[in-house]
C-alpha cells in the first residue's frame, strides 16, 4: 500500500475521506469531469476509484477499481479486500480535507488556536501544512478507529 496513490470520482467523497483517515493518498475533487479525472490519474500515477462503469471501460484508463456499492461500509470492505489494507498502519497521518501529510506540532505553538478544553486535556497535536487544520486524539478518533476495526 505504501506508495500507492488513488483518485476518487465525484461519487466517492465519503470513501475518499475515510481512506485519507486511514493514511492513504487519495485525491478528490467534488465535481471533476471524467476526462480530467482520467488525465490526472495518468499524470500523477493514481489508481482510479469510481462508481462509473463508463470510466472503467475507457481505453485510456490503466488502473481502476469499480466500486460496486453505494454504502460506505461496503465500499471500504471492497477496497480493503482488493488492496489488503490494514487501516491502522498509517491511520491519522493525512489531512482528511486536503490530503496533505500531517506534521507533529508543539502544543506551545497552538496557544489561542484550539479550544481551552482541548488544550487542557491533550498533549499531542498534528497539523496540516497546507490548510493549517489541527488534529488531536479524542473521541472522534476513537469512533473512527472503532469503525475501521470492523473491516479487519
C-alpha positions in Angstrom: 0.0 0.0 0.0 2.9 2.4 0.7 3.4 4.4 -2.4 0.1 3.6 -4.0 -1.9 6.7 -4.9 -5.6 7.0 -5.7 -8.1 9.4 -7.2 -11.7 9.1 -6.3 -14.5 10.2 -8.7 -17.2 12.7 -7.5 -19.5 9.9 -6.3 -17.0 8.7 -3.7 -16.3 11.7 -1.4 -17.1 9.8 1.8 -14.8 6.9 0.8 -12.0 9.4 -0.1 -12.3 11.0 3.4 -12.2 7.6 5.2 -9.2 6.4 3.1 -7.4 9.6 3.9 -8.2 9.0 7.5 -6.6 5.6 7.1 -3.5 7.4 5.9 -3.8 6.8 2.1 -3.0 9.4 -0.6 -6.4 9.9 -2.2 -7.0 12.9 -4.5 -10.6 14.0 -4.6 -12.3 16.9 -6.4 -16.0 17.1 -5.9 -17.2 17.9 -9.4 -14.4 16.7 -11.6 -15.1 15.9 -15.2 -14.4 12.3 -16.3 -11.8 13.4 -18.8 -9.9 15.5 -16.3 -10.1 12.7 -13.7 -8.5 10.2 -16.1 -5.9 12.8 -17.2 -5.0 13.5 -13.6 -4.8 9.8 -12.7 -2.4 9.1 -15.6 -0.2 12.2 -15.0 0.0 11.5 -11.2 0.2 7.7 -11.4 -3.0 7.2 -9.4 -5.4 4.3 -9.4 -9.0 5.5 -10.2 -11.7 4.7 -7.7 -15.1 5.0 -9.4 -18.7 4.1 -9.4 -19.0 4.9 -13.1 -18.8 1.9 -15.4 -18.1 4.2 -18.4 -14.9 5.4 -16.8 -13.7 1.8 -16.2 -14.3 0.9 -19.9 -12.3 3.8 -21.3 -9.1 2.7 -23.2 -7.0 5.4 -21.6 -7.8 4.0 -18.1 -4.9 1.8 -17.0 -5.7 1.1 -13.3 -9.1 1.3 -11.9 -11.3 -0.2 -9.2 -15.0 -0.1 -9.9 -16.7 0.4 -6.5 -19.9 -1.7 -6.6 -21.9 -0.3 -3.6 -23.5 3.0 -2.7 -22.9 2.2 1.0 -19.7 3.4 2.7 -19.2 0.2 4.8 -19.4 -2.0 1.7 -17.2 0.4 -0.3 -14.5 0.2 2.5 -14.9 -3.5 2.7 -14.4 -3.9 -1.1 -11.4 -1.5 -1.1 -9.7 -3.2 1.9 -10.3 -6.6 0.4 -8.9 -5.6 -3.0 -5.8 -3.9 -1.7 -5.4 -5.9 1.5 -5.2 -2.8 3.6 -4.6 -2.7 7.3 -6.3 0.6 8.1 -4.1 1.2 11.1 -0.6 1.1 9.6 -0.7 4.8 8.6 -4.0 6.0 10.1 -4.4 9.6 11.1 -1.4 10.7 9.2 -3.1 12.8 6.4 -5.5 15.7 6.4 -8.9 14.5 5.6 -9.8 17.8 3.9 -6.9 18.4 1.6 -4.9 15.1 1.6 -1.6 16.6 2.8 0.6 14.6 5.2 0.3 15.9 8.7 3.2 17.1 10.8 3.6 16.9 14.6 3.3 20.3 16.2 4.4 21.5 19.6 1.5 22.4 21.9 3.1 25.7 22.7 2.7 26.9 19.1 -1.1 26.4 19.4 -1.8 29.0 22.1 -5.2 30.6 21.4 -5.7 28.3 18.3 -7.5 25.5 20.0 -10.4 25.3 22.5 -9.4 25.6 26.2 -10.8 22.1 27.0 -8.7 20.6 24.2 -5.6 22.5 25.4 -6.1 21.1 29.0 -6.8 17.5 28.0 -4.3 16.8 25.2 -0.6 17.0 24.7 -0.1 15.5 21.2 -1.2 17.5 18.1 -0.8 17.2 14.4 -1.2 20.0 11.8 -1.8 20.1 8.1 0.9 22.3 6.5 -1.4 23.2 3.6 -4.8 24.2 5.2 -3.5 24.5 8.8 -6.2 22.3 10.2 -5.2 21.0 13.7 -5.8 17.4 14.8 -5.6 15.7 18.2 -6.6 12.3 19.6 -10.1 12.5 21.0 -13.5 10.8 20.9 -13.7 11.4 17.1 -10.5 9.4 16.7 -11.8 6.6 19.0 -15.0 6.4 17.0 -13.1 6.3 13.7 -10.9 3.5 15.0 -13.9 1.6 16.1 -15.5 2.0 12.7 -12.3 0.9 10.9 -11.8 -2.1 13.1 -14.9 -3.6 11.7 -13.1 -4.2 8.4 -10.1 -6.1 9.8 
